[in-house]
Amino acid sequence: MLFQQIIGQEDIKNRLIESVNEGFIPHARLFTGKEGTGTLPLALAYARYLHCQNRQEKDACGTCPSCQKFNKLSHPDLHFVFPIINKKGNKDAVCDDFLPEWRKFLQERPYSNLSTWLKYISASNAQGLIYARESNEIMRKLNLKAYESDYKVMILWLPEKMHETASNKLLKLLEEPPEKTVFLLVSEEPERIITTIRSRTQSLIVPPIRNEDLSTALSEKYDLAPEDIPLIIRLANGSFENAIQIIESTGEKEAYLDLFITIMRNSWKRDIMNMKVKADEFASMGRDRQKDFLSYAQQMIRENFLLRLEIPEINYMNRKESEFAVNFHPYVHEENIIEFMEELALAEKHIEANVNPRMIFFDLSMKIAVLLKK
């Protein structure tokens, strides 16, 4: 990742480049910002610039031996720590066990989030964590001498996912860092990092991507209708990853909307036979898609309730969703909104617990029939 490949964030890019050229290289930086805003790409570009053997005024050269290794994220003085899962049959997995997948993932989706990474490694329902055993790997790597560069760089993605033992060992390293070692912490929830670690880092807050920069990037990457771009940008809320997911999930989201509309209509009519038909369809979707749909349904209920407030800037529905909401939103109100959300969340919880999905869906449809008439 080069600075020139990063979407917007010109001020931060300039500050990072100037700090290196002025010789101000803190031993620990903390990049914080919402997912998709460029925190990880900025850390990668900064690490490349530090290692570049022929730095240019505004970027790494891109052609020196160091940059060529960075193209494959295989520089020997660049190390990664990131949330992982215990592989089947291997309860002692460390980040290096996932390094080939991680490098490929970063090259494909550098703006991505934890959920997408866990799907990429087929984590199923496992929670991504940085385990206590990783701290020994960190110490081992950083106690080695640099191979080719003046600096060893350790990029820690989502340090808020670190086990307490790993956090405490990292704190000791930050208090007494090995010579010529730079830590780059990339966080979406810095408040969850222990205070003593945060206090030993140079914080850099990455804001949402400007709409103009996001529009340019999307126009270059996708063949979009001009009238669709403003809505995508608004829904993305300054996140390139959000924008990508909106574009790439259009077909699936339309299928979810169709199912949502059918549920509401069947429940309103109290059409038991069609409720059963849709329960069979829901059961055949697979657990991940069942959970995704129930999450989508909660979002739709929330957005329809907010539509009653008549404040367009707080509403985030696409064109087709808005068309349905015109007639549907009066049925989501103060008397049933809480129960709607509770029932959908309960159904999602039951899916996670492997309850029969056909029963969950049919039962939910019956409850919605009552709530719509409330």
ZIVEN-V628949 format. One record per residue. N is the residue number from 1. RES is the residue in one letter. PHI is phi in whole degrees, -180 to 180 (999 if undefined). OMEGA is omega in radians with two decimals (* if undefined). D_CENTER is the distance of its C-alpha to the mean C-alpha in whole Angstrom. Layout:
BEGIN
n->N res->RES phi->PHI omega->OMEGA d_center->D_CENTER
n->N res->RES phi->PHI omega->OMEGA d_center->D_CENTER
END
This chain:
BEGIN
n->1 res->M phi->999 omega->3.06 d_center->18
n->2 res->L phi->-98 omega->3.08 d_center->21
n->3 res->F phi->-58 omega->-3.09 d_center->21
n->4 res->Q phi->-68 omega->3.13 d_center->22
n->5 res->Q phi->-88 omega->-3.12 d_center->19
n->6 res->I phi->-83 omega->-3.09 d_center->17
n->7 res->I phi->-77 omega->3.10 d_center->16
n->8 res->G phi->63 omega->3.12 d_center->19
n->9 res->Q phi->56 omega->-3.07 d_center->18
n->10 res->E phi->-61 omega->-3.11 d_center->22
n->11 res->D phi->-62 omega->-3.13 d_center->23
n->12 res->I phi->-68 omega->3.10 d_center->21
n->13 res->K phi->-59 omega->-3.14 d_center->22
n->14 res->N phi->-64 omega->3.14 d_center->25
n->15 res->R phi->-64 omega->3.14 d_center->25
n->16 res->L phi->-66 omega->3.14 d_center->24
n->17 res->I phi->-65 omega->-3.14 d_center->26
n->18 res->E phi->-62 omega->-3.11 d_center->29
n->19 res->S phi->-64 omega->3.12 d_center->28
n->20 res->V phi->-68 omega->-3.11 d_center->29
n->21 res->N phi->-65 omega->3.11 d_center->32
n->22 res->E phi->-89 omega->3.11 d_center->33
n->23 res->G phi->83 omega->3.12 d_center->33
n->24 res->F phi->-95 omega->-3.10 d_center->31
n->25 res->I phi->-126 omega->3.13 d_center->28
n->26 res->P phi->-59 omega->-3.13 d_center->27
n->27 res->H phi->-73 omega->3.13 d_center->26
n->28 res->A phi->-150 omega->3.04 d_center->23
n->29 res->R phi->-117 omega->3.10 d_center->20
n->30 res->L phi->-120 omega->3.08 d_center->17
n->31 res->F phi->-89 omega->-3.12 d_center->15
n->32 res->T phi->-124 omega->3.12 d_center->13
n->33 res->G phi->172 omega->3.12 d_center->11
n->34 res->K phi->-68 omega->3.14 d_center->8
n->35 res->E phi->-58 omega->3.08 d_center->5
n->36 res->G phi->86 omega->-3.11 d_center->7
n->37 res->T phi->-92 omega->3.08 d_center->10
n->38 res->G phi->112 omega->-3.13 d_center->11
n->39 res->T phi->-62 omega->-3.13 d_center->11
n->40 res->L phi->-69 omega->3.05 d_center->11
n->41 res->P phi->-58 omega->3.11 d_center->13
n->42 res->L phi->-65 omega->3.11 d_center->16
n->43 res->A phi->-64 omega->3.12 d_center->16
n->44 res->L phi->-65 omega->-3.14 d_center->17
n->45 res->A phi->-67 omega->3.11 d_center->19
n->46 res->Y phi->-65 omega->3.11 d_center->21
n->47 res->A phi->-63 omega->3.11 d_center->21
n->48 res->R phi->-61 omega->-3.11 d_center->23
n->49 res->Y phi->-64 omega->3.09 d_center->25
n->50 res->L phi->-61 omega->-3.06 d_center->26
n->51 res->H phi->-87 omega->-3.06 d_center->27
n->52 res->C phi->-58 omega->-3.12 d_center->29
n->53 res->Q phi->-89 omega->-3.13 d_center->32
n->54 res->N phi->-146 omega->-3.07 d_center->33
n->55 res->R phi->-58 omega->3.04 d_center->31
n->56 res->Q phi->-97 omega->-3.08 d_center->32
n->57 res->E phi->-64 omega->-3.04 d_center->32
n->58 res->K phi->-119 omega->-3.09 d_center->28
n->59 res->D phi->-171 omega->2.98 d_center->26
n->60 res->A phi->-69 omega->-3.05 d_center->27
n->61 res->C phi->-72 omega->3.12 d_center->30
n->62 res->G phi->85 omega->-3.04 d_center->28
n->63 res->T phi->-126 omega->-3.11 d_center->31
n->64 res->C phi->-67 omega->3.14 d_center->32
n->65 res->P phi->-54 omega->3.12 d_center->32
n->66 res->S phi->-64 omega->-3.14 d_center->29
n->67 res->C phi->-64 omega->3.12 d_center->27
n->68 res->Q phi->-64 omega->3.07 d_center->28
n->69 res->K phi->-69 omega->3.12 d_center->26
n->70 res->F phi->-67 omega->3.09 d_center->23
n->71 res->N phi->-58 omega->3.13 d_center->23
n->72 res->K phi->-106 omega->-3.11 d_center->22
n->73 res->L phi->55 omega->-3.06 d_center->20
n->74 res->S phi->-121 omega->3.11 d_center->24
n->75 res->H phi->-64 omega->-3.06 d_center->25
n->76 res->P phi->-66 omega->3.12 d_center->27
n->77 res->D phi->-102 omega->3.07 d_center->26
n->78 res->L phi->-110 omega->-3.10 d_center->23
n->79 res->H phi->-124 omega->-3.10 d_center->21
n->80 res->F phi->-125 omega->2.94 d_center->18
n->81 res->V phi->-132 omega->-3.06 d_center->16
n->82 res->F phi->-157 omega->-3.14 d_center->13
n->83 res->P phi->-63 omega->3.12 d_center->12
n->84 res->I phi->-135 omega->3.04 d_center->15
n->85 res->I phi->-123 omega->3.03 d_center->17
n->86 res->N phi->-76 omega->3.10 d_center->20
n->87 res->K phi->-65 omega->3.12 d_center->22
n->88 res->K phi->-58 omega->3.14 d_center->24
n->89 res->G phi->84 omega->3.13 d_center->28
n->90 res->N phi->-138 omega->-3.11 d_center->26
n->91 res->K phi->-87 omega->3.12 d_center->25
n->92 res->D phi->-114 omega->-3.11 d_center->25
n->93 res->A phi->-63 omega->3.05 d_center->23
n->94 res->V phi->-128 omega->-3.04 d_center->21
n->95 res->C phi->-57 omega->-3.12 d_center->19
n->96 res->D phi->-60 omega->3.10 d_center->21
n->97 res->D phi->-67 omega->-3.12 d_center->22
n->98 res->F phi->-109 omega->-3.01 d_center->18
n->99 res->L phi->-60 omega->3.11 d_center->19
n->100 res->P phi->-59 omega->3.12 d_center->20
n->101 res->E phi->-65 omega->-3.11 d_center->17
n->102 res->W phi->-64 omega->3.14 d_center->15
n->103 res->R phi->-62 omega->3.13 d_center->17
n->104 res->K phi->-65 omega->3.13 d_center->17
n->105 res->F phi->-61 omega->-3.13 d_center->13
n->106 res->L phi->-64 omega->3.13 d_center->13
n->107 res->Q phi->-68 omega->-3.13 d_center->15
n->108 res->E phi->-87 omega->-3.03 d_center->14
n->109 res->R phi->-138 omega->-3.10 d_center->10
n->110 res->P phi->-65 omega->3.14 d_center->10
n->111 res->Y phi->-94 omega->-2.95 d_center->8
n->112 res->S phi->-77 omega->-3.06 d_center->5
n->113 res->N phi->-124 omega->-3.07 d_center->2
n->114 res->L phi->-64 omega->-3.12 d_center->5
n->115 res->S phi->-59 omega->-3.14 d_center->6
n->116 res->T phi->-68 omega->3.10 d_center->7
n->117 res->W phi->-63 omega->-3.13 d_center->8
n->118 res->L phi->-66 omega->3.06 d_center->10
n->119 res->K phi->-66 omega->-3.11 d_center->11
n->120 res->Y phi->-62 omega->-3.12 d_center->12
n->121 res->I phi->-100 omega->3.08 d_center->14
n->122 res->S phi->56 omega->-3.10 d_center->16
n->123 res->A phi->-76 omega->-3.10 d_center->15
n->124 res->S phi->57 omega->-3.12 d_center->16
n->125 res->N phi->-97 omega->-3.12 d_center->16
n->126 res->A phi->-69 omega->3.14 d_center->16
n->127 res->Q phi->-93 omega->3.14 d_center->14
n->128 res->G phi->-73 omega->-3.12 d_center->12
n->129 res->L phi->-141 omega->2.94 d_center->15
n->130 res->I phi->-103 omega->-2.95 d_center->16
n->131 res->Y phi->-76 omega->-3.12 d_center->20
n->132 res->A phi->-58 omega->-3.09 d_center->23
n->133 res->R phi->-64 omega->-3.14 d_center->25
n->134 res->E phi->-66 omega->-3.11 d_center->22
n->135 res->S phi->-62 omega->3.10 d_center->24
n->136 res->N phi->-67 omega->3.09 d_center->27
n->137 res->E phi->-66 omega->3.12 d_center->25
n->138 res->I phi->-60 omega->-3.11 d_center->24
n->139 res->M phi->-65 omega->-3.14 d_center->28
n->140 res->R phi->-62 omega->-3.10 d_center->29
n->141 res->K phi->-66 omega->-3.04 d_center->27
n->142 res->L phi->-80 omega->3.05 d_center->28
n->143 res->N phi->-82 omega->3.05 d_center->32
n->144 res->L phi->-80 omega->3.07 d_center->32
n->145 res->K phi->-76 omega->3.08 d_center->34
n->146 res->A phi->-63 omega->-3.11 d_center->32
n->147 res->Y phi->-83 omega->-2.98 d_center->33
n->148 res->E phi->-127 omega->-3.01 d_center->33
n->149 res->S phi->-114 omega->3.04 d_center->31
n->150 res->D phi->-73 omega->-3.04 d_center->32
n->151 res->Y phi->-124 omega->2.86 d_center->29
n->152 res->K phi->-96 omega->-3.12 d_center->27
n->153 res->V phi->-119 omega->3.09 d_center->23
n->154 res->M phi->-115 omega->3.09 d_center->21
n->155 res->I phi->-98 omega->3.11 d_center->17
n->156 res->L phi->-109 omega->3.14 d_center->15
n->157 res->W phi->-90 omega->3.13 d_center->11
n->158 res->L phi->62 omega->3.12 d_center->10
n->159 res->P phi->-63 omega->3.08 d_center->14
n->160 res->E phi->-65 omega->3.12 d_center->14
n->161 res->K phi->-94 omega->-3.10 d_center->13
n->162 res->M phi->-79 omega->2.98 d_center->17
n->163 res->H phi->-63 omega->-3.08 d_center->20
n->164 res->E phi->-56 omega->3.13 d_center->23
n->165 res->T phi->-62 omega->3.12 d_center->25
n->166 res->A phi->-65 omega->3.12 d_center->22
n->167 res->S phi->-62 omega->-3.12 d_center->22
n->168 res->N phi->-67 omega->3.11 d_center->26
n->169 res->K phi->-72 omega->3.07 d_center->26
n->170 res->L phi->-64 omega->3.12 d_center->24
n->171 res->L phi->-57 omega->3.12 d_center->26
n->172 res->K phi->-63 omega->3.11 d_center->29
n->173 res->L phi->-67 omega->3.12 d_center->28
n->174 res->L phi->-71 omega->3.11 d_center->26
n->175 res->E phi->-72 omega->3.12 d_center->30
n->176 res->E phi->-132 omega->-3.03 d_center->32
n->177 res->P phi->-67 omega->3.03 d_center->30
n->178 res->P phi->-59 omega->-3.08 d_center->31
n->179 res->E phi->-60 omega->3.09 d_center->33
n->180 res->K phi->56 omega->3.11 d_center->31
n->181 res->T phi->-118 omega->3.13 d_center->28
n->182 res->V phi->-122 omega->3.06 d_center->24
n->183 res->F phi->-99 omega->3.06 d_center->21
n->184 res->L phi->-120 omega->3.14 d_center->18
n->185 res->L phi->-94 omega->-3.10 d_center->16
n->186 res->V phi->-122 omega->-2.99 d_center->12
n->187 res->S phi->-130 omega->3.00 d_center->11
n->188 res->E phi->-102 omega->3.13 d_center->9
n->189 res->E phi->-133 omega->-3.05 d_center->12
n->190 res->P phi->-61 omega->-3.14 d_center->15
n->191 res->E phi->-66 omega->3.13 d_center->17
n->192 res->R phi->-91 omega->3.05 d_center->16
n->193 res->I phi->-85 omega->-3.09 d_center->18
n->194 res->I phi->-59 omega->-3.01 d_center->21
n->195 res->T phi->-57 omega->-3.09 d_center->23
n->196 res->T phi->-66 omega->3.06 d_center->25
n->197 res->I phi->-74 omega->-3.13 d_center->23
n->198 res->R phi->-59 omega->-3.09 d_center->21
n->199 res->S phi->-69 omega->-3.12 d_center->25
n->200 res->R phi->-104 omega->3.12 d_center->25
n->201 res->T phi->-122 omega->3.01 d_center->23
n->202 res->Q phi->-89 omega->-3.03 d_center->23
n->203 res->S phi->-80 omega->3.11 d_center->20
n->204 res->L phi->-135 omega->-3.09 d_center->19
n->205 res->I phi->-89 omega->-3.12 d_center->17
n->206 res->V phi->-100 omega->-3.10 d_center->15
n->207 res->P phi->-79 omega->3.02 d_center->15
n->208 res->P phi->-58 omega->3.13 d_center->14
n->209 res->I phi->-69 omega->3.13 d_center->15
n->210 res->R phi->-63 omega->-3.11 d_center->18
n->211 res->N phi->-57 omega->-3.12 d_center->19
n->212 res->E phi->-64 omega->-3.14 d_center->22
n->213 res->D phi->-70 omega->3.13 d_center->20
n->214 res->L phi->-66 omega->3.12 d_center->17
n->215 res->S phi->-61 omega->3.13 d_center->20
n->216 res->T phi->-62 omega->-3.11 d_center->21
n->217 res->A phi->-64 omega->-3.13 d_center->18
n->218 res->L phi->-68 omega->3.13 d_center->18
n->219 res->S phi->-65 omega->3.13 d_center->22
n->220 res->E phi->-75 omega->-3.04 d_center->22
n->221 res->K phi->-90 omega->-3.03 d_center->19
n->222 res->Y phi->-127 omega->3.04 d_center->20
n->223 res->D phi->-92 omega->-3.04 d_center->24
n->224 res->L phi->-107 omega->3.03 d_center->23
n->225 res->A phi->-69 omega->-3.09 d_center->26
n->226 res->P phi->-52 omega->-3.10 d_center->26
n->227 res->E phi->-74 omega->-3.14 d_center->26
n->228 res->D phi->-86 omega->-3.03 d_center->23
n->229 res->I phi->-62 omega->-3.14 d_center->21
n->230 res->P phi->-58 omega->-3.14 d_center->22
n->231 res->L phi->-67 omega->3.12 d_center->20
n->232 res->I phi->-61 omega->-3.13 d_center->17
n->233 res->I phi->-63 omega->-3.13 d_center->17
n->234 res->R phi->-65 omega->3.13 d_center->18
n->235 res->L phi->-69 omega->-3.11 d_center->15
n->236 res->A phi->-69 omega->3.06 d_center->12
n->237 res->N phi->56 omega->3.05 d_center->13
n->238 res->G phi->82 omega->-3.11 d_center->13
n->239 res->S phi->-116 omega->3.10 d_center->10
n->240 res->F phi->-67 omega->3.11 d_center->10
n->241 res->E phi->-64 omega->3.09 d_center->7
n->242 res->N phi->-60 omega->-3.13 d_center->8
n->243 res->A phi->-62 omega->3.12 d_center->12
n->244 res->I phi->-61 omega->-3.12 d_center->11
n->245 res->Q phi->-65 omega->3.10 d_center->10
n->246 res->I phi->-62 omega->-3.11 d_center->13
n->247 res->I phi->-69 omega->-3.03 d_center->15
n->248 res->E phi->-77 omega->-3.11 d_center->15
n->249 res->S phi->-102 omega->-3.09 d_center->15
n->250 res->T phi->-56 omega->-3.12 d_center->18
n->251 res->G phi->-63 omega->-3.13 d_center->20
n->252 res->E phi->-67 omega->-3.14 d_center->19
n->253 res->K phi->-66 omega->3.09 d_center->18
n->254 res->E phi->-64 omega->3.10 d_center->22
n->255 res->A phi->-65 omega->3.09 d_center->23
n->256 res->Y phi->-64 omega->3.12 d_center->21
n->257 res->L phi->-63 omega->3.12 d_center->23
n->258 res->D phi->-60 omega->3.13 d_center->26
n->259 res->L phi->-67 omega->3.12 d_center->26
n->260 res->F phi->-60 omega->3.13 d_center->25
n->261 res->I phi->-62 omega->-3.13 d_center->28
n->262 res->T phi->-64 omega->3.11 d_center->30
n->263 res->I phi->-59 omega->-3.08 d_center->29
n->264 res->M phi->-64 omega->3.14 d_center->30
n->265 res->R phi->-70 omega->3.10 d_center->34
n->266 res->N phi->-62 omega->-3.13 d_center->35
n->267 res->S phi->-69 omega->3.12 d_center->34
n->268 res->W phi->-63 omega->-3.13 d_center->36
n->269 res->K phi->-80 omega->-3.03 d_center->39
n->270 res->R phi->56 omega->-3.11 d_center->39
n->271 res->D phi->-87 omega->-3.02 d_center->39
n->272 res->I phi->-62 omega->-3.10 d_center->39
n->273 res->M phi->-62 omega->3.13 d_center->40
n->274 res->N phi->-73 omega->3.02 d_center->37
n->275 res->M phi->-60 omega->-3.14 d_center->34
n->276 res->K phi->-67 omega->3.10 d_center->35
n->277 res->V phi->-59 omega->-3.14 d_center->35
n->278 res->K phi->-70 omega->3.07 d_center->31
n->279 res->A phi->-64 omega->3.08 d_center->31
n->280 res->D phi->-65 omega->3.12 d_center->32
n->281 res->E phi->-63 omega->3.13 d_center->29
n->282 res->F phi->-62 omega->-3.10 d_center->26
n->283 res->A phi->-65 omega->-3.10 d_center->28
n->284 res->S phi->-87 omega->-3.01 d_center->27
n->285 res->M phi->-76 omega->-3.02 d_center->24
n->286 res->G phi->94 omega->-2.96 d_center->22
n->287 res->R phi->-63 omega->-3.12 d_center->20
n->288 res->D phi->-62 omega->3.14 d_center->17
n->289 res->R phi->-71 omega->3.06 d_center->18
n->290 res->Q phi->-62 omega->3.12 d_center->20
n->291 res->K phi->-65 omega->3.12 d_center->17
n->292 res->D phi->-62 omega->3.14 d_center->15
n->293 res->F phi->-65 omega->-3.13 d_center->18
n->294 res->L phi->-64 omega->3.04 d_center->19
n->295 res->S phi->-65 omega->3.10 d_center->16
n->296 res->Y phi->-63 omega->3.13 d_center->17
n->297 res->A phi->-62 omega->3.09 d_center->20
n->298 res->Q phi->-63 omega->3.10 d_center->19
n->299 res->Q phi->-61 omega->-3.13 d_center->17
n->300 res->M phi->-65 omega->3.10 d_center->21
n->301 res->I phi->-62 omega->3.13 d_center->23
n->302 res->R phi->-62 omega->-3.11 d_center->21
n->303 res->E phi->-66 omega->3.12 d_center->21
n->304 res->N phi->-68 omega->3.07 d_center->25
n->305 res->F phi->-68 omega->3.14 d_center->26
n->306 res->L phi->-66 omega->3.13 d_center->25
n->307 res->L phi->-61 omega->3.12 d_center->27
n->308 res->R phi->-66 omega->-3.11 d_center->30
n->309 res->L phi->-78 omega->3.10 d_center->29
n->310 res->E phi->58 omega->3.06 d_center->30
n->311 res->I phi->-123 omega->-3.01 d_center->28
n->312 res->P phi->-55 omega->-3.04 d_center->26
n->313 res->E phi->-69 omega->3.12 d_center->23
n->314 res->I phi->-102 omega->-3.11 d_center->22
n->315 res->N phi->-105 omega->-3.04 d_center->21
n->316 res->Y phi->-129 omega->3.05 d_center->19
n->317 res->M phi->-117 omega->3.08 d_center->20
n->318 res->N phi->-80 omega->-3.00 d_center->21
n->319 res->R phi->-62 omega->-3.10 d_center->25
n->320 res->K phi->-67 omega->3.10 d_center->25
n->321 res->E phi->-64 omega->3.14 d_center->24
n->322 res->S phi->-65 omega->3.12 d_center->26
n->323 res->E phi->-63 omega->3.09 d_center->29
n->324 res->F phi->-68 omega->-3.06 d_center->29
n->325 res->A phi->-66 omega->-3.13 d_center->28
n->326 res->V phi->-52 omega->-3.12 d_center->31
n->327 res->N phi->-94 omega->-3.05 d_center->33
n->328 res->F phi->-86 omega->-2.95 d_center->31
n->329 res->H phi->-60 omega->3.10 d_center->30
n->330 res->P phi->-63 omega->-3.12 d_center->33
n->331 res->Y phi->-88 omega->3.06 d_center->33
n->332 res->V phi->-113 omega->-2.98 d_center->30
n->333 res->H phi->-147 omega->-3.06 d_center->31
n->334 res->E phi->-61 omega->-3.07 d_center->32
n->335 res->E phi->-80 omega->-3.08 d_center->34
n->336 res->N phi->-132 omega->-3.05 d_center->31
n->337 res->I phi->-60 omega->-3.10 d_center->28
n->338 res->I phi->-65 omega->3.14 d_center->27
n->339 res->E phi->-66 omega->3.07 d_center->29
n->340 res->F phi->-56 omega->-3.08 d_center->27
n->341 res->M phi->-66 omega->-3.14 d_center->23
n->342 res->E phi->-65 omega->-3.11 d_center->25
n->343 res->E phi->-67 omega->3.12 d_center->26
n->344 res->L phi->-68 omega->3.11 d_center->23
n->345 res->A phi->-66 omega->3.12 d_center->21
n->346 res->L phi->-66 omega->3.10 d_center->24
n->347 res->A phi->-62 omega->3.11 d_center->24
n->348 res->E phi->-64 omega->3.11 d_center->20
n->349 res->K phi->-64 omega->3.13 d_center->22
n->350 res->H phi->-66 omega->3.07 d_center->25
n->351 res->I phi->-62 omega->3.12 d_center->23
n->352 res->E phi->-62 omega->-3.12 d_center->21
n->353 res->A phi->-89 omega->3.08 d_center->24
n->354 res->N phi->65 omega->3.01 d_center->26
n->355 res->V phi->-72 omega->-3.12 d_center->28
n->356 res->N phi->-54 omega->-3.05 d_center->30
n->357 res->P phi->-66 omega->3.13 d_center->27
n->358 res->R phi->-64 omega->3.11 d_center->31
n->359 res->M phi->-66 omega->3.14 d_center->32
n->360 res->I phi->-59 omega->-3.06 d_center->29
n->361 res->F phi->-67 omega->-3.12 d_center->28
n->362 res->F phi->-65 omega->3.11 d_center->32
n->363 res->D phi->-62 omega->3.12 d_center->32
n->364 res->L phi->-63 omega->3.13 d_center->29
n->365 res->S phi->-61 omega->3.12 d_center->31
n->366 res->M phi->-66 omega->3.13 d_center->34
n->367 res->K phi->-67 omega->3.11 d_center->33
n->368 res->I phi->-65 omega->3.10 d_center->31
n->369 res->A phi->-58 omega->3.11 d_center->35
n->370 res->V phi->-72 omega->-3.07 d_center->36
n->371 res->L phi->-68 omega->-3.13 d_center->33
n->372 res->L phi->-66 omega->-3.13 d_center->34
n->373 res->K phi->-92 omega->-3.01 d_center->38
n->374 res->K phi->-70 omega->* d_center->37
END
